[in-house]
């Protein structure tokens, strides 16, 4: 790891990092300060009076939790297969999966809508959970495979000699050793699932027609656009993921660094 030793290098490093933070800090400051404009705390009280607010948070929590679980299982298994198992043409399959990284979410709306309708899950949380999971898997597999490549093959070969099956090698060797990158994957997927806007807007209807990212819509319409309450809703929406990221920050950074270097 690089380390700034002299006073000059520390000052320069501090200036560079401060300048890099400004483009991210200014919008957050504007959002937070703007949420108190006008009625002050009254903006937040108006957000908390939104009908079925708890249902919005419940739907977002369920979507984020289910997406994290699905992506974690698929990512770990896929990374293990692509890295440590002898599978014919696995590199072809891997790069076919990586090609999915080039497809933006909006381009897939039409085929996703058709698929969801044929599966009979329109209007349910699964109509959002499954597409979000599928869109996250290619990147998380790319990141995790790089990390798994750094785990010595000798560990798996020794386990095979002792009579361990492929499944036991996965459960008892890969999963424990891949915890740092697993935490990074969980945090990354959780944030993306929580922030999802387009898919819930298109696919959720009826009792499930609401997630926290849709809160600002209650204060926007054809004849009204209360920006102060929109910003208050944005602050409330962002608060849980900020707390979650701060709580898991050291594990996330450690996992991302490990996945990039190994």
Secondary structure, 3 states (H helix, E strand, C coil): CCCCCCHHHHHHHHHHHHHHHHHHHHHHHHHHHHCCCCCCHHHHHHHHCCCCHHHHHHHHHHHHHHHHHHHHHHHHHHHHHHHHCCCCCHHHHHHHHHHHHHCCHHHHHHHHHHHHHHHCCCECCHHHHHHHHHHHHHHHHHHHHHHHHCCCHHHHHHHHHCCCCHHHHHHHHHHHHCHHHHHHHHHHHHHHHHCCCHHHHHHECHHHCCCHHHHHHHHECCCCECHHHHHHHHHHHHHHHHHHHHHHHHHHHHHHHHHHHC
